[in-house]
């Protein structure tokens, strides 16, 4: 089941089909396919071409996956346990060129994340970004330095039946997607 967006104005199919799935099959994501997602991220726009994004990932069934999974809030652990890949999206907070704070690092990392999600959809892979995790615990697990900060965690996988999920996740998986109308956040000058 793909929760394709019902848009008012025509947008590209990749955007209509992108959604944050929770029910993942046991199908593995290959290293080559994962590298394709990271290649897509590498081509995101970034201020001064800093490319401040960094990713740390682990495949399902590994000790590394468990270490990342243990950083998640309990509500996310319930469904992420079936994801093929779990990753942390990080930003480098300072410019490599100037060593000063990069105020656009979060924005640019978000752009790279969006590239990952859209590339993934084109390959039949779905991603779910999460803010529900313990940032301090993740910082310790990844041994982040003072110039690295977590943005979100991302579960990746191929779709499976919503019936395998517990509530409230089963209902969320089949509820139609909605968005605010554009006139609620856009106005002419």
Helices and strands as residue ranges (DSSP letters): H 13-17, H 31-42, G 47-49, E 53-59, H 63-69, H 74-80, E 85-92, H 105-122, E 126-130, H 135-142, E 148-157, G 162-164, H 169-174, G 182-184
